Amino acid sequence: MKSEFTGKHMAVIIVSGFAIIIAVNLFMATLAVRGFGGVVVQNSYVASQEFNGWLEAAERQVALGWTAEMSRSDNHHLLVETTSVPDGSSVIAIARRPLGKPETTRLRFIEATPGNHVSLEPLKAGRWIVRLTITSPDRLTWSREEHLQ
């Protein structure tokens, strides 16, 4: 026995199609809202007014000639290899998660060998944005932000 394709069948198909589209959109919107843990700047206007100052600070930092390379050890400690950094400089880092629930970790370092620093605390597995700051004994500062996995 053949069944006829009626207007009711077509209505069910159209309503089902739109229901699927709406459900997927709601799911994706929920993921987007839950996945972003904060703002880039508190006030865009104020940030635009401070932009030239940020450029000048970056130029002063480049003029110092300091460099630092970050990596992770097998036991999840952050390793920082520095060059041209004055003796007695302090190294700190703030690590934050780029996605998901906000999580921030402050890392302190010891100088294992000249120019090589190791974090005292391990950094949990996963993706992090690490802001490294080096301060010399005469209060010159250098900073860099890097994504680590």
N, C-alpha and C positions, 0 to 999 in steps of 0.2 A: 504494500500500500504506500502510495506516494503522498507525502504531506506537502501542502502548499506553503510557499513563502509569502507571508502576509505582512501587512503594515505593522502588526505587533512584533513580529520577528525583527523587522528593520529598526523599530523603536528600541528594542532590547539591545541590539548591536550598537546603536548610536549612544545610548545612555551608558552602556558598559565601557565603550571606548573613552568617553569623556570622564567617567569615574576613574579609569586607570590613569589617564593623564593627570587628573587632579591629585590622585593619591601619590603619584611619583613626584609631582611638583611640591606637595606638602612635605614629603620625605626629604627631598633635596634641600628645601628651605630650612628644615629643622637641622639637618647636618651642617649647613652653612652657618647658622646662628650659633650652634653649640661649638663649632670648630674654631671660632675666632675669639681668643681670650682677652682682647683689649683693643686699645687704640694706638696708632702710630705716634700722634702728637695730641696733646690736650686741646690746643687751640691753633688751627691752621693759620690764622692771621698773625698771631704772635710768632709762630715758627717762621713765617715768610719774612718778618721784620728782623729776625735773628740770623737769617741765612748767610749774609755777608760775613758776620762774625764767625760762623762755623767754617767758612772757607778760609778765613785768615788763620784760625786755629789749626786747620789741616795743613796749611802751608808752613806754619811754625813747627808742626810736628814732623813734616818731611825734612825740614832743615836740620833737625836733630841727627838724622842719619841712623836712627835705631831701627832694628827689625826684630820680629818675633814670629816663630812658626809654632803652631799648636798641633798637637796630635794626642791620641789616647793610647795608654798602655793596655796590655792584655788584662790587667786587673782593674781597668776602668779609671785609673788616675789620669789627670790631664798633664801632659808634658809640654813645656814651653822652652824652646831653644832661642836664645836672644843673641844678637850681635851688636857691637858698638854701644852697649848699655853700660853706664858707669858702675863701678863696684859699689856694693852696698845699696843698690836700688831695690825697692820692694815691688813684688808682683802680686796682684790680686785679680780675680775674675768673678764676674757675675754671669751665671748660666740660667737661661730661661727657655721654656718650651715654646716652639713656634706655633704649635697647634694644640687643640684640646684644652683641658683644664689648665689654668695658669699655674705654673710651678717655677719657682726661682730658687737657685742654690748659690750661695756665696762660697768661693773657693780660696783658701789661703795656700801659699806655696813656700817651699824651702828650696834653697839652691843646692842641688845634689853635687854638681860639679860646676866650675866657672861657666856661666852662660846657660846652664841647663837647670830648669826649675821643675819640681814635681809637686802636684797638689797634695795637700795633707789628707783631703777627703776624696773618696772615689766619686765619680760622676756616673749616675745611673745610666743604664743602657738606653738608647733611643736617640732621637734628634734633639739638638740643642742649638741655641744661638748664644755664643759666648762672647762677652765683652771683656777683653783683657786690658788692664791698666797697669802701666809701669811708672813708678815715681822714683826719681833720683834723690840722693841725699840733699841736693840743693833745690828740691821741690819742682823740678821740671817734670811734666807728665806727658806720657805717650799712651794712646789707646787704639784699640783695633777691635772690630766686631767680626766674627766669623761663624759660619754654620758648620756644625760638627754632627756626625752620625755615629 
